[in-house]
Amino acid sequence: MTKTKRTRKTKTLRNLAWIAAMLLILALLLAFDALNGDPLSQRWAVHRAIRYAEKLYPGQTFHWDQRTAADGQFFHYVVYVQSDQSRDTNFAVQTRFWLLTDDEIRGMEFEPTHTFYVDHRWNTAYRLGDEAAQQAAAYLTVQAPELNFASVYGAKGNTVEIDLCYTEQDGMAPARYVDDLPLDAAFDKALLQKVPSRLCAQVFWDSKPTEADMQQVLHTLKAVLEANDLPITYYDIALVPAADYADHSAFLADVLESGLTPANEIA
């Protein structure tokens, strides 16, 4: 083999080695990005999500709701966008491989998130239910001080939870009550005359609760709320023994639940 051929072969091998090294580095970078994401891809996903939302809702501007992360894995970023003009207009947008941008899919009917949460009023129903619960809790604190509510429903400062647009057959179904749930409207007590609702609460009890105790609690809840123009369709209450139990199964056995109880069945 001549010297020229050996030199050419050496250069070819060296070039192939560099190409292999670069491909390996690129593969490692892509693998790292797939698992951890990167700031540039994140900002690009946020930009695309905002533009996408503004096309869906012309006349509104949006920002990234930074209370939620915009992390990405496997080149898939999910960004929660919030309208600057409408507190109820917020939903998740996903970007895959930097260019494919659309809604996440939610719900039993596999709807895009903007349809599910905004157009079909899940955001509005959640918010109005929370506002209703705040009013209910305020009345119960003053007018039924003997009821010691457990903190499980106090994550948002409420001692009760109210689910709007709730029926025994379908659970929550705000899409059926869109006309009664205008976007961004403040809670009005009259709403409870238009849509069915469920109140959930857990109440501490000093001793092992009985069915008579449950009926008294249900009566008290219904009486206080209806006297203050907050008629509830269903009540779902648990009486929880306040005493310490060494055996968790024994504690659970003493918890008394009302089950879903229509208000018209409460004396």
Backbone hydrogen bonds in HBPLUS format (Angstrom, degrees):
<---DONOR---> <-ACCEPTOR-->    atom                        ^
c    i                          cat <-CA-CA->   ^        H-A-AA   ^      H-
h    n   atom  resd res      DA  || num        DHA   H-A  angle D-A-AA Bond
n    s   type  num  typ     dist DA aas  dist angle  dist       angle   num
A0006-ARG N   A0002-THR O   3.01 MM   4  6.33 159.6  2.05 150.9 157.0     1
A0007-THR N   A0003-LYS O   2.96 MM   4  6.15 157.0  2.01 147.6 153.7     2
A0008-ARG N   A0004-THR O   2.94 MM   4  6.19 159.8  1.98 147.3 152.9     3
A0009-LYS N   A0005-LYS O   2.88 MM   4  6.08 159.6  1.92 150.4 155.9     4
A0010-THR N   A0006-ARG O   2.89 MM   4  6.08 156.4  1.95 147.3 153.9     5
A0011-LYS N   A0007-THR O   2.94 MM   4  6.21 161.4  1.97 151.0 155.6     6
A0012-THR N   A0008-ARG O   2.94 MM   4  6.17 156.8  2.00 146.4 153.1     7
A0013-LEU N   A0009-LYS O   2.92 MM   4  6.18 162.1  1.96 151.9 155.9     8
A0014-ARG N   A0010-THR O   2.87 MM   4  6.08 156.4  1.92 148.4 155.7     9
A0015-ASN N   A0011-LYS O   2.84 MM   4  6.08 158.4  1.89 150.5 156.1    10
A0016-LEU N   A0012-THR O   2.90 MM   4  6.16 157.8  1.95 147.9 154.4    11
A0017-ALA N   A0013-LEU O   2.87 MM   4  6.08 150.4  1.95 144.2 152.6    12
A0018-TRP N   A0014-ARG O   2.95 MM   4  6.29 155.7  2.01 148.1 154.3    13
A0019-ILE N   A0015-ASN O   2.88 MM   4  6.15 161.4  1.91 151.4 156.7    14
A0020-ALA N   A0016-LEU O   2.85 MM   4  6.03 159.9  1.89 147.5 153.2    15
A0021-ALA N   A0017-ALA O   2.85 MM   4  6.07 154.0  1.92 146.0 153.6    16
A0022-MET N   A0018-TRP O   2.84 MM   4  6.07 162.3  1.88 152.3 157.0    17
A0023-LEU N   A0019-ILE O   2.85 MM   4  6.06 158.3  1.90 149.5 155.8    18
A0024-LEU N   A0020-ALA O   2.89 MM   4  6.07 150.9  1.98 142.2 150.4    19
A0025-ILE N   A0021-ALA O   2.87 MM   4  6.18 160.5  1.91 151.7 156.6    20
A0026-LEU N   A0022-MET O   2.82 MM   4  6.03 162.3  1.85 148.9 154.4    21
A0027-ALA N   A0023-LEU O   2.84 MM   4  6.00 155.4  1.90 144.1 151.1    22
A0028-LEU N   A0024-LEU O   2.91 MM   4  6.17 154.7  1.97 148.1 154.9    23
A0029-LEU N   A0025-ILE O   2.86 MM   4  6.13 157.6  1.91 151.6 158.0    24
A0030-LEU N   A0026-LEU O   2.88 MM   4  6.09 161.2  1.92 151.0 156.2    25
A0031-ALA N   A0027-ALA O   2.87 MM   4  6.03 152.2  1.94 142.7 151.0    26
A0032-PHE N   A0028-LEU O   2.86 MM   4  6.08 158.1  1.91 147.5 153.3    27
A0033-ASP N   A0029-LEU O   2.86 MM   4  6.06 161.5  1.89 148.9 154.4    28
A0034-ALA N   A0030-LEU O   2.81 MM   4  5.95 151.8  1.89 144.2 152.2    29
A0035-LEU N   A0031-ALA O   3.10 MM   4  6.32 148.1  2.20 142.6 150.0    30
A0036-ASN N   A0032-PHE O   2.83 MM   4  5.89 152.9  1.90 152.8 161.1    31
A0037-GLY N   A0033-ASP O   2.69 MM   4  4.42 145.0  1.81 121.4 130.0    32
A0074-PHE N   A0034-ALA O   2.23 MM  40  3.87 165.5  1.25 128.5 134.5    33
A0042-GLN N   A0038-ASP O   2.99 MM   4  6.19 154.5  2.05 153.0 161.3    34
A0043-ARG N   A0039-PRO O   2.94 MM   4  6.17 165.6  1.96 151.8 154.2    35
A0044-TRP N   A0040-LEU O   2.98 MM   4  6.16 153.9  2.05 145.3 153.1    36
A0045-ALA N   A0041-SER O   2.87 MM   4  6.08 153.7  1.94 145.4 152.5    37
A0046-VAL N   A0042-GLN O   2.91 MM   4  6.23 156.0  1.97 152.9 159.6    38
A0047-HIS N   A0043-ARG O   2.94 MM   4  6.14 161.9  1.98 146.4 151.3    39
A0048-ARG N   A0044-TRP O   2.94 MM   4  6.20 164.3  1.96 151.3 155.1    40
A0049-ALA N   A0045-ALA O   2.87 MM   4  5.99 154.9  1.93 146.6 154.1    41
A0050-ILE N   A0046-VAL O   3.01 MM   4  6.22 162.1  2.04 154.4 157.9    42
A0051-ARG N   A0047-HIS O   3.07 MM   4  6.32 166.1  2.09 151.9 155.7    43
A0052-TYR N   A0048-ARG O   2.86 MM   4  5.97 154.8  1.92 146.3 153.9    44
A0053-ALA N   A0049-ALA O   2.95 MM   4  6.20 160.8  1.99 150.4 154.7    45
A0054-GLU N   A0050-ILE O   2.98 MM   4  6.19 158.0  2.03 150.3 156.4    46
A0055-LYS N   A0051-ARG O   3.11 MM   4  6.35 136.1  2.31 140.8 151.2    47
A0055-LYS N   A0052-TYR O   3.24 MM   3  5.29 133.3  2.47  96.2 108.3    48
A0056-LEU N   A0052-TYR O   3.15 MM   4  6.49 147.6  2.26 143.4 152.3    49
A0056-LEU N   A0053-ALA O   3.09 MM   3  5.05 117.6  2.50  92.4 107.8    50
A0057-TYR N   A0053-ALA O   2.97 MM   4  6.25 150.4  2.06 150.9 158.8    51
A0060-GLN N   A0057-TYR O   3.21 MM   3  5.97 150.0  2.30 142.1 144.2    52
A0084-ASP N   A0061-THR O   2.77 MM  23  5.63 161.7  1.80 159.0 156.5    53
A0063-HIS N   A0082-GLN O   2.94 MM  19  5.48 150.1  2.03 145.0 153.9    54
A0082-GLN N   A0063-HIS O   2.86 MM  19  5.48 162.0  1.89 160.9 167.1    55
A0065-ASP N   A0080-TYR O   2.84 MM  15  5.60 169.6  1.85 156.5 159.6    56
A0068-THR N   A0065-ASP O   3.12 MM   3  6.08 168.2  2.13 124.4 128.0    57
A0073-GLN N   A0076-HIS O   3.19 MM   3  5.39 147.7  2.30 140.4 139.6    58
A0076-HIS N   A0073-GLN O   3.03 MM   3  5.39 135.1  2.23 107.3 118.9    59
A0097-PHE N   A0075-PHE O   2.75 MM  22  5.05 156.3  1.80 148.6 156.3    60
A0077-TYR N   A0095-THR O   2.85 MM  18  5.21 166.3  1.86 153.5 156.9    61
A0095-THR N   A0077-TYR O   2.81 MM  18  5.21 155.4  1.87 149.1 157.3    62
A0079-VAL N   A0093-VAL O   2.77 MM  14  5.27 169.2  1.78 161.2 163.5    63
A0093-VAL N   A0079-VAL O   2.80 MM  14  5.27 160.6  1.83 148.0 154.3    64
A0081-VAL N   A0091-PHE O   2.92 MM  10  5.74 156.4  1.97 176.1 171.3    65
A0091-PHE N   A0081-VAL O   3.17 MM  10  5.74 143.8  2.31 146.0 156.7    66
A0083-SER N   A0089-THR O   2.95 MM   6  5.55 155.2  2.01 163.7 171.9    67
A0089-THR N   A0086-SER O   3.18 MM   3  5.35 157.3  2.23 105.1 112.1    68
A0094-GLN N   A0102-ASP O   2.78 MM   8  5.59 168.8  1.79 174.9 178.2    69
A0102-ASP N   A0094-GLN O   2.99 MM   8  5.59 156.2  2.05 156.2 163.8    70
A0096-ARG N   A0100-LEU O   2.76 MM   4  5.07 158.1  1.80 145.3 151.9    71
A0100-LEU N   A0096-ARG O   3.08 MM   4  5.07 156.1  2.14 160.4 155.0    72
A0113-THR N   A0104-GLU O   2.91 MM   9  5.65 135.3  2.12 160.6 162.3    73
A0106-ARG N   A0111-GLU O   2.79 MM   5  5.44 164.7  1.81 159.1 160.7    74
A0111-GLU N   A0106-ARG O   2.87 MM   5  5.44 140.4  2.03 171.5 159.3    75
A0110-PHE N   A0107-GLY O   3.11 MM   3  5.24 163.4  2.14 109.6 112.5    76
A0115-THR N   A0112-PRO O   3.04 MM   3  5.38 123.3  2.38 106.0 120.0    77
A0116-PHE N   A0112-PRO O   2.94 MM   4  6.19 167.7  1.95 159.7 163.5    78
A0117-TYR N   A0113-THR O   2.81 MM   4  5.73 166.9  1.83 152.3 155.0    79
A0118-VAL N   A0114-HIS O   3.06 MM   4  5.25 143.2  2.20 120.2 131.4    80
A0119-ASP N   A0114-HIS O   3.11 MM   5  6.57 160.7  2.15 153.2 157.5    81
A0120-HIS N   A0115-THR O   2.77 MM   5  5.89 138.8  1.93 158.1 168.6    82
A0123-ASN N   A0117-TYR O   2.91 MM   6  5.15 170.5  1.92 135.4 138.1    83
A0121-ARG N   A0118-VAL O   3.12 MM   3  4.96 157.8  2.17 100.9 106.9    84
A0125-ALA N   A0121-ARG O   2.88 MM   4  6.02 162.2  1.91 149.2 154.1    85
A0126-TYR N   A0122-TRP O   2.95 MM   4  6.11 163.3  1.98 153.5 157.4    86
A0127-ARG N   A0123-ASN O   3.03 MM   4  6.22 166.7  2.04 150.5 154.3    87
A0128-LEU N   A0124-THR O   2.87 MM   4  6.00 172.2  1.87 156.7 159.3    88
A0129-GLY N   A0125-ALA O   2.89 MM   4  5.85 150.1  1.98 140.1 149.0    89
A0130-ASP N   A0126-TYR O   2.97 MM   4  6.21 147.8  2.08 143.6 152.0    90
A0131-GLU N   A0127-ARG O   2.97 MM   4  6.33 153.5  2.04 148.7 156.1    91
A0132-ALA N   A0128-LEU O   2.83 MM   4  6.05 154.9  1.90 146.7 153.8    92
A0133-ALA N   A0129-GLY O   2.91 MM   4  6.08 152.4  1.99 141.0 148.8    93
A0134-GLN N   A0130-ASP O   2.99 MM   4  6.26 147.9  2.09 143.4 151.8    94
A0135-GLN N   A0131-GLU O   3.20 MM   4  6.53 156.7  2.26 145.5 150.3    95
A0136-ALA N   A0132-ALA O   2.91 MM   4  6.19 164.9  1.93 153.4 158.0    96
A0137-ALA N   A0133-ALA O   2.82 MM   4  5.93 163.9  1.85 150.6 155.0    97
A0138-ALA N   A0134-GLN O   3.09 MM   4  6.26 152.2  2.17 141.2 148.3    98
A0139-TYR N   A0135-GLN O   3.11 MM   4  6.43 160.7  2.15 154.2 158.1    99
A0140-LEU N   A0136-ALA O   2.96 MM   4  6.19 165.5  1.98 155.4 159.7   100
A0141-THR N   A0137-ALA O   2.94 MM   4  6.01 153.9  2.01 147.4 153.9   101
A0143-GLN N   A0139-TYR O   2.82 MM   4  5.86 169.2  1.83 159.6 163.4   102
A0144-ALA N   A0140-LEU O   2.83 MM   4  4.91 141.6  1.98 130.6 134.5   103
A0147-LEU N   A0144-ALA O   3.10 MM   3  5.93 169.1  2.12 125.5 128.7   104
A0204-PHE N   A0148-ASN O   2.74 MM  56  5.48 161.5  1.78 172.1 166.5   105
A0150-ALA N   A0202-GLN O   2.71 MM  52  5.32 168.2  1.73 140.0 144.1   106
A0154-GLY N   A0151-SER O   2.75 MM   3  4.79 160.0  1.79 118.5 119.1   107
A0157-GLY N   A0154-GLY O   2.91 MM   3  4.74 161.9  1.94 110.2 111.5   108
A0161-GLU N   A0200-CYS O   2.94 MM  39  5.09 162.3  1.97 152.7 155.9   109
A0200-CYS N   A0161-GLU O   2.81 MM  39  5.09 162.1  1.84 149.8 155.9   110
A0163-ASP N   A0198-ARG O   2.83 MM  35  5.12 160.6  1.86 152.7 158.1   111
A0198-ARG N   A0163-ASP O   2.91 MM  35  5.12 147.0  2.02 140.2 150.5   112
A0165-CYS N   A0196-PRO O   2.72 MM  31  5.01 114.4  2.15 168.9 170.9   113
A0173-ALA N   A0165-CYS O   2.86 MM   8  5.55 150.9  1.95 148.1 156.2   114
A0166-TYR N   A0196-PRO O   3.08 MM  30  5.35 151.6  2.17 110.9 114.3   115
A0167-THR N   A0171-GLY O   3.02 MM   4  5.04 153.3  2.09 122.5 127.6   116
A0171-GLY N   A0167-THR O   2.81 MM   4  5.04 144.3  1.93 147.3 149.6   117
A0176-ARG N   A0173-ALA O   3.14 MM   3  5.97 161.4  2.17 124.2 128.6   118
A0177-TYR N   A0174-PRO O   2.77 MM   3  5.27 162.9  1.80 121.3 127.2   119
A0180-ASP N   A0177-TYR O   2.93 MM   3  5.41 142.9  2.07 112.0 123.1   120
A0181-LEU N   A0178-VAL O   3.02 MM   3  5.14 160.3  2.06 108.4 114.7   121
A0185-ALA N   A0182-PRO O   3.31 MM   3  5.74 165.8  2.33 132.2 131.1   122
A0191-LEU N   A0188-ASP O   2.84 MM   3  5.68 163.2  1.87 127.8 132.9   123
A0192-LEU N   A0189-LYS O   3.09 MM   3  5.89 148.1  2.19 121.4 126.9   124
A0193-GLN N   A0190-ALA O   2.97 MM   3  5.36 157.4  2.02 111.0 118.4   125
A0194-LYS N   A0191-LEU O   2.85 MM   3  5.15 150.3  1.94 107.9 117.7   126
A0195-VAL N   A0191-LEU O   3.02 MM   4  6.30 152.6  2.10 162.4 170.3   127
A0234-TYR N   A0197-SER O   2.88 MM  37  6.20 142.1  2.02 145.9 157.9   128
A0199-LEU N   A0234-TYR O   2.91 MM  35  6.33 155.3  1.97 147.0 152.5   129
A0236-ASP N   A0199-LEU O   2.82 MM  37  6.07 154.4  1.88 170.9 169.0   130
A0201-ALA N   A0236-ASP O   3.34 MM  35  6.82 148.4  2.45 146.6 148.9   131
A0238-ALA N   A0201-ALA O   3.06 MM  37  6.51 149.0  2.16 149.4 158.6   132
A0203-VAL N   A0238-ALA O   2.86 MM  35  6.28 162.5  1.89 164.8 170.7   133
A0240-VAL N   A0203-VAL O   2.77 MM  37  5.87 164.6  1.79 147.5 153.0   134
A0205-TRP N   A0240-VAL O   2.73 MM  35  5.62 146.6  1.84 142.4 141.2   135
A0242-ALA N   A0205-TRP O   2.71 MM  37  5.43 155.2  1.77 156.3 151.0   136
A0213-ASP N   A0210-THR O   3.08 MM   3  5.09 118.8  2.47  94.6 109.4   137
A0214-MET N   A0210-THR O   3.06 MM   4  6.45 155.3  2.12 148.5 155.1   138
A0215-GLN N   A0211-GLU O   2.99 MM   4  6.28 159.9  2.03 149.3 153.9   139
A0216-GLN N   A0212-ALA O   3.07 MM   4  6.30 150.0  2.16 143.3 151.2   140
A0217-VAL N   A0213-ASP O   2.98 MM   4  6.29 157.3  2.03 152.6 158.4   141
A0218-LEU N   A0214-MET O   2.91 MM   4  6.14 169.6  1.92 158.9 161.5   142
A0219-HIS N   A0215-GLN O   2.96 MM   4  6.05 157.8  2.01 140.6 147.1   143
A0220-THR N   A0216-GLN O   2.93 MM   4  6.14 157.7  1.98 145.4 151.6   144
A0221-LEU N   A0217-VAL O   2.92 MM   4  6.15 170.6  1.93 159.8 161.4   145
A0222-LYS N   A0218-LEU O   2.99 MM   4  6.12 173.5  1.99 154.3 156.5   146
A0223-ALA N   A0219-HIS O   2.88 MM   4  5.96 164.1  1.91 150.0 155.2   147
A0224-VAL N   A0220-THR O   2.96 MM   4  6.10 171.5  1.97 157.2 159.0   148
A0225-LEU N   A0221-LEU O   3.05 MM   4  6.15 171.3  2.06 154.5 157.3   149
A0226-GLU N   A0222-LYS O   2.93 MM   4  5.91 166.1  1.95 152.0 156.7   150
A0227-ALA N   A0223-ALA O   3.03 MM   4  5.97 147.8  2.14 139.6 148.4   151
A0228-ASN N   A0225-LEU O   3.07 MM   3  5.16 140.6  2.23  97.7 109.3   152
A0230-LEU N   A0225-LEU O   2.79 MM   5  4.92 150.9  1.87 142.4 144.0   153
A0229-ASP N   A0226-GLU O   3.17 MM   3  4.93 155.7  2.23 108.1 105.7   154
A0263-ALA N   A0233-THR O   2.83 MM  30  5.42 161.0  1.87 147.4 145.2   155
A0235-TYR N   A0261-THR O   2.85 MM  26  5.12 156.2  1.90 138.8 146.2   156
A0261-THR N   A0235-TYR O   2.83 MM  26  5.12 171.1  1.84 153.4 156.2   157
A0258-SER N   A0237-ILE O   2.76 MM  21  5.31 164.2  1.79 164.6 167.2   158
A0239-LEU N   A0256-LEU O   2.72 MM  17  5.13 165.1  1.74 157.3 161.2   159
A0256-LEU N   A0239-LEU O   3.04 MM  17  5.13 161.1  2.08 149.1 151.5   160
A0250-ALA N   A0247-ASP O   3.12 MM   3  5.30 123.3  2.46  98.2 112.1   161
A0251-PHE N   A0247-ASP O   3.10 MM   4  6.49 149.3  2.20 146.2 155.2   162
A0252-LEU N   A0248-HIS O   2.94 MM   4  6.27 164.0  1.97 155.2 158.3   163
A0253-ALA N   A0249-SER O   3.00 MM   4  6.15 147.9  2.11 138.8 147.7   164
A0254-ASP N   A0251-PHE O   3.01 MM   3  5.30 138.5  2.19 103.5 115.2   165
A0255-VAL N   A0252-LEU O   3.23 MM   3  5.25 152.0  2.32  99.6 107.8   166
A0265-GLU N   A0262-PRO O   2.99 MM   3  5.52 162.6  2.02 115.6 121.1   167
A0266-ILE N   A0263-ALA O   3.06 MM   3  5.35 167.5  2.07 114.5 117.7   168
